[in-house]
Amino acid sequence: MECGGADSMEIIRQRARNNDHAFRLKKRSMVRDMHRLDLENITKKLKVPSTEEFSSLCSQLKKQKNIEILQRIRLGLSHSQKNVTVFFNSQGALYSLIGCLTGHDAGLQREAACTFVNLALGNEKQCMEICQRAGVYLILHMSNSNPELQDPAAWCIGNLCGTYAKVCNMLRTQGVEDSLVNLLKSHSPHVLQSAAYSLVQYLTTCSRENKCSPISVTLKITFLVLFSIILLISASWQTEDIRMSSPFSSFCWTVDGRHISEPSMLRRLIDALNQEGGTADIGWCLFVLSVNQEVCSLLVDQGIIQTSFTVLEKLMNEQNLNVSSVTSIVRLVMNCVGAVPGTAVQVCYRSEQLVQVVKALLYSPHPHLRIETVYLLANVVNAASKESVTGQCIIDDLSLRPRLESAVRSALAAKFTTGPPDTTSFMCNM
């Protein structure tokens, strides 16, 4: 009995200690909150407005243009697609937002541009209305010298171009191509990334209408996968009587924005590929353009092969591999090799760099990089077999076969097994 009474007393004491500790924590929190500036306002800003409150905010914007109202509207737009419709149905709301965008207050301009970023995720009719009323101003702000305004303006253009070709066509007539490409010269990583993102969305949407059916593309790529394996698994790497093109050069998208395919524009894109911050998106821009054979020729003339291998070498030496960047550049080079005569010879004569980059890719833990590098080598072997110095394939002239054969075998073996390829011979063969 005494033992049980002692246990009960200890439980009561522990409960009292816990309650006292919780009370002290609550008091400490209250004192800390009292010393925080504008805590109530910050909490209110983070609270998502209801539909009724959002509609009221849209009405307030017509009478009172301030950053707080714009921030609340932006928050509401980001959490509900219905609020986009509510905004457009609110008479005068879009006109008031454009007034903030075109005013003289830099803070209001930036917040209005950020609001347009979320507003640009509406349907085609809504996006067209934004282009008609605010497109010129957004493009004008991309030419602004203020990165804080250039970034959301370019981001908004990317969202507008993400789905609808008619929107892209209207923006093109307003001069969006020049403005986006000029932004690639920016020293701000955020601006560069937003500009590259917008270019990817613009080019992809423009070209989507003329894309061949998904079924035919899938069948063509599947056939070429099998053909690549048959070609490269042979020990002698003989390529006579075999002609294989890139999986992507066998069908072409017609890019409606002809201006962006001009040599001067392509030169700017290639230069931007070397910059920090936008490598992945710039790579995808160039890849989308490279599905057109004429553009491939222009890219090769502008030095895309040298730039691509320089960037690949740098990326492969980084501790954290940027898989998206590497994938886009590998596909870009694959298309150029398959489409432009003589490009394979350029690739082969970069023998040391080629071996280093290709080995790193073939031993990569990412399966798609290994198999697409095999595609790239297949294109190089096919195209280079037409060019020779000694009467043999240039691959043999430069002794590339013995230096790459083990890596190719390892990558092909990994295609049919689980886990990454065996890399035990990677370092000693470098």
C-alpha positions in Angstrom: 0.0 0.0 0.0 2.8 2.4 0.9 4.6 1.6 -2.4 1.4 2.4 -4.3 0.9 5.7 -2.5 4.5 6.7 -3.3 4.0 6.0 -7.0 0.8 8.0 -7.1 2.5 11.0 -5.4 5.4 10.8 -7.9 2.9 10.9 -10.8 1.1 13.9 -9.3 4.4 15.7 -8.9 5.5 15.0 -12.4 2.2 16.2 -13.8 2.6 19.4 -11.8 6.1 19.9 -13.2 4.9 19.3 -16.8 2.0 21.8 -16.3 4.4 24.4 -14.9 6.9 23.9 -17.7 4.1 24.3 -20.3 2.9 27.5 -18.6 6.4 29.0 -18.7 6.8 28.1 -22.4 3.5 29.8 -23.1 4.5 33.0 -21.2 7.8 33.0 -23.0 6.1 32.7 -26.3 3.7 35.5 -25.5 6.5 37.8 -24.4 8.5 37.0 -27.6 5.5 37.7 -29.8 4.9 41.0 -28.1 8.4 42.1 -29.2 7.9 41.0 -32.8 7.0 43.8 -35.2 3.8 43.6 -37.2 3.2 39.9 -36.2 -0.5 40.3 -36.7 -0.1 41.8 -40.2 2.4 39.1 -41.2 0.0 36.3 -40.0 -2.8 38.0 -42.0 -0.7 38.1 -45.1 0.1 34.4 -45.0 -3.6 33.5 -44.6 -5.2 32.4 -47.9 -8.2 34.6 -48.6 -11.6 33.0 -49.2 -13.5 33.5 -52.4 -15.6 36.3 -50.9 -12.6 38.0 -49.4 -10.7 37.7 -52.7 -13.5 39.2 -54.6 -13.5 42.1 -52.1 -9.8 42.6 -52.6 -10.2 42.8 -56.4 -12.8 45.6 -55.8 -10.5 47.4 -53.3 -7.7 47.4 -55.9 -9.7 49.8 -58.0 -9.8 52.4 -55.2 -6.6 51.6 -53.3 -3.5 50.5 -55.1 -1.0 49.3 -52.5 1.5 46.5 -52.1 -0.5 44.7 -49.3 -3.6 44.3 -51.5 -1.5 43.0 -54.4 0.2 40.5 -52.2 -3.1 39.2 -50.9 -4.4 38.9 -54.5 -1.3 37.1 -55.6 -1.6 34.7 -52.7 -5.2 34.0 -53.6 -4.4 33.4 -57.3 -1.6 30.9 -56.3 -4.0 28.8 -54.3 -7.1 28.6 -56.5 -7.7 28.4 -60.2 -11.2 29.7 -59.6 -9.8 33.0 -58.3 -8.3 33.7 -61.7 -11.9 33.7 -63.1 -13.1 35.8 -60.2 -10.4 38.3 -60.9 -11.3 38.6 -64.6 -15.0 38.9 -63.7 -14.3 41.7 -61.4 -14.9 44.9 -63.4 -11.9 47.1 -63.6 -9.5 44.8 -61.7 -7.3 44.0 -64.7 -7.2 47.7 -65.7 -6.1 48.6 -62.1 -3.4 45.9 -62.1 -2.1 47.3 -65.4 -2.1 50.7 -63.8 0.2 49.4 -61.0 2.4 47.7 -63.6 2.9 50.9 -65.6 3.1 53.4 -62.7 6.1 55.1 -61.2 6.3 53.1 -57.9 9.0 50.4 -58.4 7.6 48.4 -55.5 4.1 48.4 -57.0 5.5 47.6 -60.4 7.3 44.5 -59.2 4.3 43.3 -57.1 2.0 43.8 -60.1 4.4 41.8 -62.3 4.5 39.0 -59.7 0.6 39.0 -59.6 0.6 38.7 -63.4 2.8 35.6 -63.1 0.0 33.8 -61.3 -2.7 35.4 -63.4 -1.0 34.0 -66.5 -2.0 30.4 -65.5 -5.6 30.9 -66.7 -7.4 29.6 -69.8 -6.7 30.6 -73.4 -9.2 33.4 -73.4 -7.8 34.9 -70.2 -4.2 34.6 -71.4 -5.1 36.3 -74.7 -6.7 39.1 -72.7 -3.5 39.6 -70.7 -1.5 39.7 -74.0 -3.8 42.2 -75.6 -3.8 44.6 -72.6 -0.6 44.0 -70.8 1.7 42.0 -73.1 3.5 45.1 -74.5 4.2 46.4 -71.0 5.6 43.1 -69.8 7.9 42.9 -72.8 8.9 46.5 -72.2 9.8 45.7 -68.5 12.0 42.9 -69.7 14.2 45.6 -71.3 14.3 47.4 -68.0 17.6 47.7 -66.2 16.1 46.5 -62.9 16.6 42.7 -62.4 13.8 42.7 -59.7 11.3 43.7 -62.4 12.9 41.7 -65.3 12.6 38.5 -63.5 8.8 38.3 -62.9 8.1 39.9 -66.3 10.0 37.1 -68.0 8.5 34.5 -65.7 5.0 35.7 -66.6 5.8 35.5 -70.4 6.9 31.9 -69.8 3.6 31.0 -68.1 1.6 32.7 -70.9 3.5 30.7 -73.5 3.2 27.4 -71.7 0.1 26.0 -73.5 -1.5 28.1 -76.2 0.0 28.8 -79.7 -2.2 31.7 -80.3 -0.8 33.5 -77.3 2.7 32.8 -78.5 1.9 34.2 -82.0 0.5 37.4 -80.4 3.5 37.9 -78.2 5.8 37.3 -81.2 4.1 40.2 -83.0 4.8 42.4 -79.9 8.6 41.6 -80.1 9.0 39.0 -77.4 11.7 37.0 -79.1 14.3 39.9 -79.1 13.5 40.8 -75.5 13.9 37.2 -74.3 17.1 36.6 -76.1 18.6 39.9 -74.9 17.8 38.9 -71.4 20.3 36.0 -71.8 23.1 38.6 -71.4 21.9 39.4 -67.8 24.4 38.9 -65.0 21.5 38.0 -62.6 21.0 34.2 -62.3 17.3 34.6 -61.6 16.7 36.7 -64.7 18.7 34.4 -66.8 16.8 31.4 -65.5 13.4 33.0 -66.1 14.4 34.1 -69.6 15.6 30.6 -70.5 12.4 29.1 -69.0 10.3 31.4 -71.1 12.2 30.6 -74.3 11.7 26.8 -73.7 7.9 27.3 -73.2 7.7 29.6 -76.2 9.6 27.3 -78.6 7.9 24.1 -77.4 4.4 25.6 -77.7 5.1 27.1 -81.2 6.3 23.8 -82.5 3.7 21.6 -80.9 1.1 22.1 -83.7 3.3 20.5 -86.4 4.6 17.6 -84.2 3.9 14.2 -85.7 1.6 11.8 -83.8 2.9 10.3 -80.5 2.4 6.7 -81.7 4.7 7.1 -84.8 7.4 8.8 -82.7 7.3 6.0 -80.1 7.6 3.3 -82.7 10.4 5.1 -84.5 12.4 5.6 -81.2 11.8 2.0 -80.2 13.2 0.7 -83.5 16.3 2.9 -83.2 16.9 1.7 -79.7 17.1 -1.8 -80.9 19.2 -0.8 -83.9 21.7 1.1 -81.7 22.2 -2.0 -79.6 22.8 -4.2 -82.7 25.2 -1.7 -84.1 27.4 -1.1 -81.0 27.4 -4.5 -79.5 29.6 -5.9 -82.3 33.2 -6.1 -81.3 34.5 -4.7 -84.6 32.2 -1.7 -84.7 31.7 -2.2 -88.4 29.1 0.3 -89.7 29.0 -0.4 -93.5 25.6 -0.5 -95.0 24.0 0.8 -91.8 22.7 4.3 -91.7 21.1 5.5 -88.6 20.0 9.0 -87.7 19.2 10.6 -84.4 15.9 9.5 -82.8 14.9 13.2 -82.9 16.2 14.2 -86.3 13.8 11.8 -88.0 10.9 14.1 -87.3 11.0 17.9 -87.2 9.0 20.6 -85.5 8.6 23.8 -87.5 9.3 26.7 -85.2 7.0 29.5 -86.2 9.4 32.1 -84.7 11.8 32.3 -87.6 13.5 35.3 -86.1 14.9 33.3 -83.2 16.6 30.9 -85.7 18.8 33.6 -87.2 22.6 33.2 -86.7 22.9 36.2 -84.4 20.1 34.9 -82.1 21.6 31.4 -82.1 25.0 32.9 -81.2 23.5 34.6 -78.2 21.9 31.3 -77.1 25.2 29.4 -77.5 27.0 32.1 -75.5 24.4 31.9 -72.8 24.9 28.1 -72.5 28.3 28.9 -70.8 26.7 31.1 -68.2 25.8 30.0 -64.7 22.2 29.7 -63.7 20.4 28.9 -66.9 22.4 26.0 -68.5 19.5 23.5 -68.3 16.8 25.7 -69.8 19.2 27.1 -72.5 20.2 23.6 -73.4 16.6 22.6 -73.9 16.0 25.8 -76.0 18.8 24.7 -78.3 17.6 21.1 -78.4 14.1 22.2 -79.4 15.6 24.3 -82.2 18.0 21.4 -83.2 15.1 19.2 -84.4 15.1 21.3 -87.6 17.9 20.3 -89.9 18.5 23.8 -91.2 18.9 25.2 -87.7 21.3 22.3 -86.9 23.6 23.6 -89.7 23.5 27.1 -88.3 24.3 25.8 -84.8 27.3 23.9 -86.1 28.5 27.0 -88.0 28.2 29.0 -84.8 30.4 26.5 -82.8 27.9 24.5 -80.9 30.1 21.4 -80.8 33.0 23.1 -79.1 30.7 24.9 -76.6 28.7 21.7 -75.9 31.7 19.6 -75.1 33.3 22.3 -73.0 30.1 22.6 -70.9 29.7 18.8 -70.7 33.2 18.5 -69.4 32.6 21.1 -66.8 29.3 19.5 -65.7 30.7 16.0 -65.5 33.4 17.3 -63.1 30.9 18.8 -60.7 30.1 17.1 -57.5 26.4 17.3 -57.9 25.6 16.4 -61.5 22.9 18.6 -63.2 21.2 15.8 -65.0 18.7 18.0 -66.9 21.6 20.1 -68.3 23.6 17.1 -69.4 20.6 15.4 -71.0 19.6 18.4 -73.1 23.2 18.9 -74.4 23.7 15.2 -75.2 20.5 15.3 -77.3 21.5 18.5 -78.9 24.9 17.1 -80.1 23.2 13.9 -81.2 20.8 15.8 -83.4 23.6 17.9 -84.9 25.8 14.9 -85.6 22.9 13.1 -87.3 21.8 16.1 -89.4 24.9 17.9 -90.5 27.6 16.2 -92.6 31.1 16.6 -91.2 29.9 17.2 -87.6 30.9 13.7 -86.6 34.5 14.4 -87.7 34.5 17.5 -85.5 33.4 15.4 -82.6 36.0 12.7 -83.3 38.9 15.1 -83.5 38.1 16.3 -80.0 39.4 12.8 -79.1 40.7 13.4 -75.6 37.7 15.5 -74.5 35.3 13.1 -76.3 36.7 10.1 -74.5 36.6 11.7 -71.1 33.1 13.0 -71.5 31.7 9.9 -73.1 33.2 7.5 -70.6 31.8 9.6 -67.7 28.4 9.4 -69.4 28.5 5.7 -70.1 29.5 5.0 -66.5 26.8 7.3 -65.2 24.4 6.0 -62.6 21.5 7.4 -64.6 20.2 4.8 -67.1 18.8 7.3 -69.6 22.2 9.1 -69.9 23.9 5.8 -70.6 21.5 4.7 -73.4 21.4 8.2 -75.0 25.2 8.3 -75.0 25.0 5.1 -76.9 22.7 6.8 -79.4 25.2 9.6 -79.8 28.0 7.2 -80.4 25.9 5.4 -83.0 25.4 8.6 -84.9 29.0 9.4 -84.7 30.1 6.0 -86.0 27.6 6.1 -88.8 28.5 9.6 -89.9 32.2 9.2 -89.4 32.4 6.1 -91.5 32.0 8.3 -94.6 35.1 10.4 -93.7 38.5 8.8 -93.6 42.2 9.8 -93.7 43.8 6.4 -94.2 40.9 4.5 -95.9 39.7 3.2 -92.6 36.9 4.6 -90.4 38.0 7.7 -88.6 37.2 5.9 -85.3 40.1 3.5 -86.0 42.3 6.3 -87.3 42.1 8.0 -84.0 42.2 4.8 -81.9 38.9 5.6 -80.3 37.5 2.1 -80.5 39.9 0.5 -77.9 39.5 3.4 -75.6 35.7 3.4 -75.6 34.8 -0.3 -76.2 34.8 -1.4 -72.6 32.7 1.5 -71.5 30.2 0.8 -74.3 30.0 -2.9 -73.4 29.4 -1.9 -69.7 26.6 0.5 -70.6 24.9 -2.0 -72.8 25.3 -4.7 -70.2 23.7 -2.4 -67.6 20.7 -2.0 -70.0 19.7 -5.6 -69.2 20.7 -5.7 -65.5 19.8 -3.9 -62.4 22.0 -1.3 -60.8 24.6 1.1 -62.2 27.3 -0.2 -64.6 30.6 -1.7 -63.4 33.1 1.2 -63.0 36.2 -0.7 -61.9 38.0 -0.1 -65.1 36.9 3.6 -65.5 39.9 5.3 -63.8 42.6 3.2 -65.3 41.4 3.7 -68.8 41.2 7.5 -68.6 
